[in-house]
Amino acid sequence: MSTKSSLFWSKVRQALRRNHNDQVEVEEEQEEDVYIPQPDDYPTFPPLPPRDLFQDPTHHFNKIAARKFGGPQGEYEDKPLYALYRFYEFVVLDNVTNYRNCLEAFWRQKGWPVDGIPDPEDPDPERYAFLAGCTFLMARAFNARVKLGLDRNMPSLLIPEEAEALRNRPHHLRNYEKVPEWAEKVAPLEELLVVPTHEGEVLTGKEDKRADPDFLDKGILLWTPHIFFT
C-alpha cells in the first residue's frame, strides 16, 4: 500500500472514530434526557384528608402544582372520580383559579354527568363528606350555565340562530344536572369541620350568611366558593 493510500485510510479511520464517539455522546445525552416518572409526579389516591391539607396549604399546593399526571400511577385514562378528587383538593385549599379550571374541564367531558360520579366509598368521614359537598358545587355551577341556555352537549362553536334556540328552549327540556345518590346519602359530620380560606380566615358560625348551605348540611363550615364560570 502506498504512503498516500495509508495516509488516506488513516484519516478515514480517524473520522469514523470521531463519528462513533460523537454518536456515543449523542446517545448518552439522549439517555440522560429520557424522562423517568417519579412517585411525586402522580397524585396520591386518595389524597390527604381536609384537616391535613389546610394545616399547611402552601406546602400542599406546591406539591399538587408539581404533578405531571392527573391520575394515580398505572392509570392511563382520566376518570370522573379522579377529577372529583382533584376538585376537592383545590376547594379545600381555596385555590379559586384551579377549582374553576377543574369545573370547566369536567363540564367539557360530555360523558361525565355529575350524578354518574361513582361512590368513592371514602373511608375518611370528613373527606367523604367534603367530596359529597363538591358534587353539589358541580351541579350548581353547571345548572347555572344550563339556565343561561348552555348545554354540555353543544358544539364549541354556534351560529347565532343555534345559540338563540338554546336560550329559548323550555326549561323542562334542558339537561339540568343532579347530584349522585351517594352524595345525598352521606351523613353529616358529628363535629363541625371549619375550613379556613386561603388567607386563613374562618367564618363566625353556622348562621354566617357566607357559609355554603350544601356543605353545612354535611357538617362543614365553608365560605361559599366562587363556582360560576362562563
N, C-alpha and C positions, 0 to 999 in steps of 0.2 A: 504494500500500500504506500503510495507517495506521501511526502510530507504534507502537501496541500490537502490531500484526502484525509489524512489523520487529523489535521487541524480542523477540517470541516466537521467530521464526526464527533470530535471532542466538543465543539461548540454546540452541536445538536444535543449531545448527552447532557451538557450543562443546562441548555434551555429546557429540556424535558424534566430535569431535576427541579429546576426553578418552578416550572408549571405544576409539577407534582406537589412541591412544597406549598405553593400558593393555593392549590386545590385543598390540601390538608388543612391549611389555615382557614380557608373559607368554610370548610365543613365543620371545623371546630367552632368557628364563630356562629354558624347556623345552629349547631347543637346547643351552644350557650343561649341562643335566642329562643329555643323551643320552650313554650310555656308549659309548666307543670303545675296544675291546680293544687292549691294548699287548702287545708281544712277551713281556714278563716275566709276563704273565697265563697263559701257556701253559708246559707243561713242555718242556724241551729233549729231543729224542728222537733218539738215545738219550741218557740222562743221563751225567753225568761218571763216569769210572772210580772204583773204590773208593778208591784212594790219594788222589785229588783231593778226594773227599768228606770223608774223615776227617782230612785235614790242617787243615781249618777247619770243624768240624761246626756251630758256631753260625751262622756266616755262611750256610752252605748250607741249613740247616734254615729259617732266616728267609726265604730266597728261595723255598723249597718251600711254606712256610706262606702266603706272599703270593699264590700262584697262585689263579686263579679257575676253571681248567679242568683236567680230568684227562687230556686227550689233546692232541696237538700241534695247532698252528693249522691249520685247514682240515678237521679231523676232527670230525664231529658225533655219532659213536656210540662209546661205550666198547667196548674190546676186551680180551680176556684178556691180550694182550701188554702193553698199556698198564698194566693192573692189576699185572702181574708187575714191570714196571719201577718202579712206584710203591712196591710192597712192597720191592723191592731197595733203594731209596734209604733207606727208614726202617730196614731191618735194618742196613745199613752204618752209619747214624748212631746205631744202638742207641736208637731212639726207640720205646719199648715201646708206649705208648698208640696211636700211629699205625700201627705194623705190625700190632698186634692188630685195629685197626679195618679195616685192609686185608684181613686174613684173613676177618673176619666179612662184609665186603662181598662178597668173592669167593665165600664159602660160599653167600650168598643168590642168586647168579647160577646158577640151576639148569642152564642150558645151557652151563656152562663147566666141564667135567670137567678135572681137573688134567692128565691125560695128553693132553688135547686142546689144551694151550697150544702154539701154533706155535713152531717153532725160530726164535729171533731171529737166528741166524747172526751173532752179535755179533762184530765184528772185533777187539775188545779182549779178549785172552785172560783177564785177571783178572776183567773184568766178566762175560764169558761163563761162567766157572767159578762165579762168585758167583750168577748167575742160575740156573744148574743147581742149586746148593745150595738156593736159595729154593724150587724146586719140591718138593724133598724135605721142607722145612719145611711146606709147604702140605699135602702128602699125610699127613704125620704128625699135623698138627693136626686135619685133617678126619677121619682114621681113628680118632682118639681119641674123637671125637663119635659116629662110627658105632658104635664098640664099646659106647657107652653106650645105644645103641638109637635114636639120632637119624638123620635122613636128610635130605639136601638137597632131596628132592622132597616132603617132608611139608608140609602147610599150616602156617601160622604159629600157628594155634590148634588144639589137640587136646582131645578129651574124654578123660577118664581111661582108658576102655577102649581107645581108639586108641593112647595112649601106652604102655599095658601090652602091647599086641600088638606094638608096635615093639621093646620091650625084650626080648620073648620070641622074636623072630624068629631062626631059626637063622643062625649066622654065615655060612654059605655062601650065604645068600640076601640078605645085606646088600650095600649098594653101597659097598664099600671103594674108595678112590682109589689110583691108581698114578701114578708119575712118568712124564713123557714119555720116549720112547725117546731123543730127542736129548740129554736131560739125563743119562741114564745113560752115554751115549757120550762126553760132554765129558771130554777128557783132563785129568788133574790138572796143576796148575802145576808147572813145574820148580823154581821158587824159592818157598818158603813165604810166603804172604801173611798177615801178622799184623795182625789187625783189633782196635783198641782198643775198650773200652766208651765210653759217652758221658762217663764220668768220666776217660777217658784210661788206664784200667788195661788191661794186657795179660796174657795167660796165660803161664805159665812155659815151656811147650813142648808138643809133641805128646802127651806122656804125661799131661798135666794132665787129670784126670777131668772137669773142667768144659767141656772142648772139645767142640764139636759133631762127632759122628762122621761125618756125611754131608759136612760141609764139609771135614773133614780128608781125606776120600777125594779131594777136589778140590784139595788143596794149600792149604787156607785154615784158619788157626788162629783160631777164633771162639768166644767164650763162647756156650754154647747159649742161644738166645733163648727167651723166655717165650711160647711159641706157643699154649698151650692156653687156650681161651676157652669160656664156657658161654652 
